[in-house]
């Protein structure tokens, strides 16, 4: 009888442990990481925008927003750091692969795809019992072992390129032969009723529901295509903003600055520079002003559509009882995109679009078959009151929104001006999940250590900053460089927009980078330049070829990637047929 009771007690202990295991898993939060594409600092309502984003506004009220968060100024480097916590020059993605020079691409850390010497946050969470899902843009390599399905994500639907059409399965620029979409590691075909933001949220909901009953937490990575070019939106969203931008880009930039001041996101006396690439609105004819205003209305509609569909995901989590256990992290991969120019109705532009089966006609702007951009003038407004935009190391290219929200977070409707960096996102997620970062090895191989910091102490109000005032964070992308230290930043931007000289700014009190402090603070200026040189050496930053031009390099690499097989086939055909031609010509001469 005693033996029987002991056996029964052991059985009860086992059953109790099994009963408590799902509860322990469920106590760890679900995590939704949302990444917008090319979204400017002031493009959403919580950051001073006139664009209505009720979903993001509600998330901001339910957590903490960052006014001093920075990313790389281009998509793939940001994505690599975001998902690994490792600097872009150590994770294999120091630049987008489309614009890496041949001289640099010979080096292992300059391939433009995510190295196997790093481990993704998805892999670590999957090992810890999380379901891991991804729906959206990848751009970190599309060889079979590089796709997210092999990098820790359990279910995926992925666009592997730098961008693609939002209405159909179609490449957006000629360097791609097709739009490369994958589902769970295999090529896939998009549905006939595809619109990117709606489709990606639909798939995220589908993935979450597929394992909803097993009690395990999930990590969902949702990198939208919005608002990457081509800028496209359903007509009902564009219609909400028709007439809003009729006063032009300078007025919009001033309004965004004034609103950011009122909200306290920037200091009350924050000034801004006028970018040399901003055109004179009044120099355009009424017809062209009308056209440019609609370009921006479509952009606003695309932001609003993204927010609307994100709202469907939030509501679904509420409907299935998983909202209260979910933490949301929302940010952007870089500042607004200035490509496309402001002279968009030229014959050359229209002919080039026709070659790609696009048009930019006013009446259908933003709809299927339309290729829309906002150009450098409205891009400066989209990042207002900051300077520069995507690709450049000015604040407008690197400072973007970051919102961390959830019912379980103690702070609500709060702001922090603490410096934060893109490599901090993975450590923050791991901290939320109670998962340790690998200590130099993972899966039997050596991996790069994470350098980011968890932002969770900030979200709990435990600290004022996670980086000490003396700690430096370096950055480089295609020769545009920066180093952050405390409230200060040194920055160097290449021509044609920059002057290729170092400047020093207090980016807390002067986020618009209007007052160069290099002469006033020579000791700090020199020390930060030395710290940048140390960063560059420690992380294998390579010098650019003297003749490097990013736009030209992108075209050259694209043509080489897409057309080399055809060119090689043509050469092989010529070499194969040449002997026969020589024999034929010789025979002809003998007959003559």
C-alpha positions, 0 to 999 in steps of 0.5 A, spaced: 500 500 500 505 504 501 509 503 495 502 504 491 501 511 494 508 513 492 507 511 485 501 515 485 504 521 488 509 520 483 504 520 477 500 526 480 507 530 480 508 528 473 501 530 471 501 536 475 508 538 471 504 537 464 498 541 466 503 547 468 507 546 462 502 550 457 501 555 462 509 556 463 509 557 455 503 561 455 506 566 460 511 568 455 508 573 451 507 573 443 511 578 440 509 581 433 515 585 430 512 590 424 517 593 419 514 598 415 519 600 408 521 607 407 517 610 412 519 617 414 520 619 421 514 624 421 509 619 417 505 616 422 500 620 427 503 619 433 510 622 430 506 628 428 503 626 421 497 629 418 496 621 416 490 618 420 493 611 423 489 610 428 492 603 429 499 605 431 496 611 435 492 606 439 499 602 440 503 608 442 498 610 447 499 603 450 506 603 451 512 607 449 515 611 443 522 612 442 524 619 439 531 618 438 531 611 435 536 609 429 537 604 423 541 603 417 539 608 412 537 602 407 533 596 407 537 590 407 543 592 412 537 594 417 533 587 416 540 584 418 541 587 424 534 587 426 534 580 426 540 578 429 543 584 433 549 584 430 553 590 426 551 590 418 559 589 417 559 582 421 553 579 419 554 579 411 549 585 409 553 592 409 549 594 403 544 592 399 547 586 394 544 590 388 549 596 389 555 593 392 562 594 388 565 588 385 571 590 389 568 589 395 564 583 394 570 579 394 570 579 401 566 575 405 563 580 409 560 584 403 556 579 400 549 582 401 546 576 404 545 574 411 551 570 413 551 563 417 556 566 422 550 569 425 543 566 428 537 570 427 532 571 433 527 567 430 532 561 430 533 562 438 525 563 439 524 557 435 529 553 440 525 556 446 518 553 444 515 559 440 512 558 433 515 563 428 512 566 422 514 571 417 510 574 412 513 580 407 519 582 405 526 579 406 531 581 402 537 577 405 538 572 400 534 567 396 539 561 395 535 555 398 539 556 405 538 563 405 531 564 405 527 565 412 524 558 412 531 556 413 533 561 418 528 559 424 521 561 421 516 555 421 511 558 416 513 563 411 511 567 405 516 572 403 518 577 397 525 576 396 527 582 392 528 589 394 521 591 392 516 589 388 509 591 385 503 591 390 498 589 386 500 583 382 506 578 381 511 583 377 518 586 378 518 593 379 525 595 376 528 591 370 534 588 374 529 583 376 526 578 371 520 576 375 518 578 382 521 572 387 515 570 392 516 564 396 512 560 401 515 555 406 522 555 402 518 554 395 517 559 389 509 561 390 504 564 386 500 570 388 493 570 388 489 574 383 486 579 388 493 581 391 494 587 395 500 587 399 498 590 405 492 586 406 495 579 403 501 579 408 496 580 414 491 575 411 497 570 411 500 572 418 493 571 421 492 564 417 499 562 420 497 564 428 491 560 427 494 554 424 497 553 431 492 557 436 490 551 440 497 548 442 498 553 448 505 555 445 507 563 444 508 565 437 513 570 434 510 574 428 515 578 423 511 582 419 515 586 414 510 590 410 512 593 403 509 599 404 511 605 403 517 602 398 516 604 391 512 603 387 507 607 391 500 604 390 494 604 394 487 602 393 483 608 391 478 609 397 485 610 401 488 615 396 481 619 396 482 621 403 488 625 402 486 628 395 487 636 396 491 635 403 498 636 399 495 642 395 500 647 398 506 643 397 512 640 400 515 646 404 508 647 407 508 640 409 515 640 412 513 646 416 507 643 419 510 636 420 516 640 424 510 644 428 506 638 430 513 635 432 514 641 437 507 641 440 508 633 441 514 634 444 518 629 440 523 635 438 525 641 442 520 647 442 526 651 438 528 645 433 530 648 427 531 645 420 535 645 414 532 646 407 535 640 402 538 642 396 534 637 392 528 640 394 525 644 388 521 650 388 514 648 388 511 655 385 515 654 379 511 648 377 505 649 373 498 649 376 497 642 373 504 639 375 502 642 382 496 638 382 500 632 379 505 632 385 500 633 390 496 626 388 503 623 388 503 624 396 496 623 397 497 616 394 503 615 399 499 617 405 493 612 402 498 607 402 500 608 409 493 609 411 492 602 408 498 599 412 495 601 418 488 599 417 490 592 415 495 592 421 488 594 425 485 587 422 491 583 425 490 587 432 482 586 432 483 578 430 488 577 436 483 581 441 477 576 438 481 570 439 483 572 446 491 573 445 491 580 444 493 581 452 498 576 451 502 580 445 507 585 445 507 589 439 514 592 436 513 597 430 518 601 426 521 602 419 527 600 416 530 607 414 527 614 412 523 616 406 525 614 399 527 620 394 528 616 388 524 617 382 525 625 382 521 631 381 521 631 373 516 625 373 512 627 366 518 627 362 518 623 355 524 619 357 521 617 364 514 615 360 518 611 355 522 607 361 516 606 365 513 603 358 518 598 357 517 595 364 509 595 363 508 601 367 505 608 367 504 614 371 498 617 368 494 622 373 488 618 373 490 612 375 496 614 379 497 608 385 492 603 382 494 597 378 499 598 372 501 605 375 508 606 378 508 612 383 514 615 387 514 621 391 521 624 389 526 628 393 522 634 395 516 630 398 521 625 401 524 631 405 517 633 408 516 625 410 522 625 414 521 633 417 524 636 421 530 632 419 535 632 414 537 628 408 533 621 407 534 614 405 541 612 403 544 618 407 547 618 414 543 624 416 538 624 421 532 623 416 535 617 413 536 614 420 532 616 425 525 613 424 519 611 429 519 606 434 513 603 438 513 598 443 506 596 446 502 591 450 498 590 455 503 587 460 508 593 459 507 598 465 508 604 462 503 607 457 503 613 453 510 615 454 516 617 450 523 616 451 529 621 448 534 615 450 538 613 444 536 606 441 539 603 435 537 597 430 541 592 433 537 593 440 531 590 437 533 582 437 536 583 445 529 586 447 525 581 444 529 575 447 529 579 454 521 579 453 521 572 451 526 570 457 531 567 452 539 568 452 543 570 447 548 565 444 555 566 448 559 565 441 557 558 439 550 556 436 548 549 433 555 547 433 558 553 430 562 559 432 557 565 431 558 573 431 556 576 438 550 580 439 552 587 440 545 590 441 542 592 448 535 590 451 530 596 451 526 593 456 529 597 462 526 603 458 519 600 457 519 599 464 521 606 467 527 603 470 533 607 467 533 613 463 538 610 457 541 603 456 548 606 453 552 610 457 554 617 455 561 615 453 559 609 449 560 609 441 556 606 436 559 606 429 555 606 422 557 606 415 553 604 408 556 606 401 561 611 404 556 615 408 558 614 415 556 616 422 558 615 430 553 616 436 556 618 443 551 620 448 547 626 445 552 627 440 553 624 433 558 625 427 556 624 420 559 624 413 555 624 407 558 623 400 556 627 394 552 629 390 547 631 396 553 631 401 560 634 402 564 628 404 566 632 410 565 630 417 560 634 422 558 634 429 551 635 432 548 635 438 542 631 435 538 631 442 537 639 442 538 639 434 535 633 431 535 637 424 542 637 424 542 645 423 548 647 427 555 644 426 559 644 433 566 641 430 569 648 431 566 649 438 568 642 441 574 640 437 576 635 443 570 631 442 570 632 435 577 629 434 575 624 439 569 621 436 573 621 429 578 617 432 572 612 435 569 612 428 576 609 425 577 604 431 569 602 429 571 601 422 577 597 423 574 593 428 568 591 424 572 590 417 569 597 413 572 597 406 573 603 403 569 605 396 572 605 390 574 612 388 569 612 382 563 608 386 556 611 384 551 608 388 546 609 382 550 606 377 553 600 381 545 598 382 544 599 374 551 595 372 550 589 377 542 589 375 544 588 368 550 583 369 545 579 374 540 579 369 543 578 362 549 575 363 546 568 362 543 571 355 550 574 354 554 568 355 549 564 351 550 569 345 558 568 346 557 561 346 553 561 340 558 565 336 564 561 338 560 555 336 558 557 329 564 561 328 568 555 325 563 553 321 562 560 318 570 560 317 569 554 313 563 556 309 567 563 307 573 559 305 569 554 301 566 560 297 573 563 296 575 557 293 569 556 288 570 563 286 
